[in-house]
Each structure stands twice: as C-alpha cells, then as structure tokens.
Amino acid sequence: MGKDKLTLVAEEGASLSSGSLRLYALPYGCVDLYNYDPVNHRAAVGIMVATEYRRQGYALAMLKALENLYAEPLHETALHTLYADIAATNTASLALFAKAGYTQCGHFKEWLEYDSHYIDTIRMQKIL
C-alpha cells in the first residue's frame, strides 16, 4: 500500500462518539482522536509512526487520510477543527503539522513536566 492509498481503520465497533478513537494505518502507525467535542465538532489529534517508517511521508499521509475521513459533512461525527498540543522541543512534529496545513494558535508556558523540569507546549490547529 502506497502513501497515496493509505487507509485508516478503527477496531470493530469503535466510534469517535465515545470521546476518543484510535485509527490504524498498519504497519505504519496510528492516529488518535481524543477530547472529542460533538457540540463544536472538534477533536485533538495525536500521531504515532513506527520507527522504520519515520521521515518517509507516512505521518503526513495519515493526517490527510484522517482529514478526508472526518471532513465529510455527511459523516455522523464530522469535524470542523482538528488540533494538536505539541512539545515546543519536538521540532519534527511541529514541522509535520505545519506541512499538513496546521497553524499555531496557542503557546502554553511550562505545560508539560519532562525529565524533572517543565517545557512549553505549542497548540497547532486546522480548520477543515
């Protein structure tokens, strides 16, 4: 399966209406939707890519597949906005989301505890 034909699949019976959902793009990785807000049609997104598939375009392909799936207005859990909270030190993830069309909309000071100190978090957002 090429990056252009990447498909995201949830476990049987799983639904975003429960508040969170993990979608798999095996063997490449998975995308998590969480903090689902059905009233405002938004959710947070997290992405994990298997080590051997990093820096090959699979993460971007998974984000695009996610957008294609949830931007459809007729989908029962259609989303208007996706967002991600990313450690300010995670430059690879910040670059990925920027390349996917997300823009910075927030900066949280000392938001995450990491290695006995606090680091900032950047919120990236995309209107679908």
VENVENGI-V308230 format. One record per residue. N is the residue number from 1. RES is the residue in one letter. SS is DSSP state (a for helix, b for strand, c for the rest). PHI is phi in whole degrees, -180 to 180 (999 if undefined). D_LAST is the distance of its C-alpha to the last C-alpha in Angstrom with 1 decimal. Layout:
n | res | ss | phi | d_last
N | RES | SS | PHI | D_LAST
N | RES | SS | PHI | D_LAST
This chain:
n | res | ss | phi | d_last
1 | M | c | 999 | 25.6
2 | G | c | -86 | 23.9
3 | K | a | -63 | 20.7
4 | D | a | -69 | 19.4
5 | K | a | -110 | 20.2
6 | L | c | -63 | 19.1
7 | T | c | -121 | 18.7
8 | L | c | -101 | 17.7
9 | V | b | -133 | 20.2
10 | A | b | -94 | 20.8
11 | E | c | -63 | 24.4
12 | E | c | -56 | 25.9
13 | G | c | 86 | 25.4
14 | A | c | -77 | 22.6
15 | S | c | -149 | 19.7
16 | L | a | -65 | 16.9
17 | S | a | -60 | 18.6
18 | S | a | -77 | 21.2
19 | G | c | 113 | 19.0
20 | S | c | -153 | 18.6
21 | L | b | -157 | 18.4
22 | R | b | -105 | 19.4
23 | L | b | -114 | 18.4
24 | Y | b | -102 | 20.9
25 | A | b | -126 | 20.9
26 | L | c | -71 | 24.7
27 | P | c | -93 | 26.6
28 | Y | c | -75 | 24.0
29 | G | b | 159 | 22.5
30 | C | b | -152 | 20.0
31 | V | b | -125 | 16.7
32 | D | b | -107 | 17.0
33 | L | b | -109 | 14.7
34 | Y | b | -150 | 16.6
35 | N | b | 53 | 16.9
36 | Y | b | -63 | 14.9
37 | D | b | -118 | 14.9
38 | P | c | -68 | 14.9
39 | V | c | -70 | 15.7
40 | N | c | -102 | 12.7
41 | H | c | 55 | 10.3
42 | R | b | -140 | 9.7
43 | A | b | -156 | 11.5
44 | A | b | -84 | 13.0
45 | V | b | -128 | 13.2
46 | G | b | -131 | 16.4
47 | I | b | -138 | 17.6
48 | M | b | -131 | 21.2
49 | V | b | -120 | 22.7
50 | A | c | -58 | 26.4
51 | T | a | -49 | 28.6
52 | E | a | -72 | 29.8
53 | Y | a | -110 | 26.3
54 | R | c | -71 | 25.1
55 | R | c | 60 | 24.5
56 | Q | c | -126 | 24.3
57 | G | c | 95 | 20.6
58 | Y | a | -70 | 20.0
59 | A | a | -63 | 17.8
60 | L | a | -63 | 15.3
61 | A | a | -63 | 15.7
62 | M | a | -67 | 15.1
63 | L | a | -65 | 11.8
64 | K | a | -66 | 10.8
65 | A | a | -63 | 12.4
66 | L | a | -62 | 10.7
67 | E | a | -62 | 7.2
68 | N | a | -61 | 9.2
69 | L | a | -72 | 10.9
70 | Y | a | -102 | 8.6
71 | A | c | -87 | 5.9
72 | E | c | -68 | 9.3
73 | P | c | -62 | 10.2
74 | L | c | -85 | 13.7
75 | H | c | -68 | 13.3
76 | E | c | -61 | 15.4
77 | T | c | -120 | 13.1
78 | A | c | -56 | 9.7
79 | L | c | -113 | 7.2
80 | H | c | -98 | 5.2
81 | T | b | -137 | 5.7
82 | L | b | -117 | 7.4
83 | Y | b | -145 | 10.6
84 | A | b | -139 | 13.8
85 | D | b | -102 | 17.3
86 | I | b | -124 | 19.3
87 | A | b | -56 | 23.0
88 | A | c | -60 | 23.8
89 | T | c | -84 | 26.3
90 | N | c | -90 | 23.9
91 | T | a | -65 | 23.4
92 | A | a | -65 | 22.4
93 | S | a | -70 | 19.4
94 | L | a | -61 | 18.5
95 | A | a | -66 | 18.8
96 | L | a | -59 | 16.8
97 | F | a | -67 | 13.6
98 | A | a | -63 | 14.3
99 | K | a | -63 | 14.8
100 | A | c | -81 | 11.4
101 | G | c | 97 | 9.8
102 | Y | c | -80 | 9.9
103 | T | b | -122 | 12.2
104 | Q | b | -71 | 15.1
105 | C | b | -129 | 15.0
106 | G | b | -165 | 18.1
107 | H | b | -140 | 21.4
108 | F | b | -103 | 23.5
109 | K | b | -74 | 27.1
110 | E | b | 45 | 29.1
111 | W | b | -85 | 26.5
112 | L | b | -118 | 27.5
113 | E | b | -85 | 31.1
114 | Y | b | -143 | 31.8
115 | D | c | 54 | 35.3
116 | S | c | 68 | 37.1
117 | H | b | -146 | 35.1
118 | Y | b | -105 | 31.9
119 | I | b | -126 | 29.0
120 | D | b | -78 | 26.0
121 | T | b | -125 | 22.4
122 | I | b | -107 | 19.4
123 | R | b | -96 | 16.1
124 | M | b | -112 | 13.1
125 | Q | b | -137 | 9.6
126 | K | b | -137 | 6.1
127 | I | b | -87 | 3.8
128 | L | c | -85 | 0.0
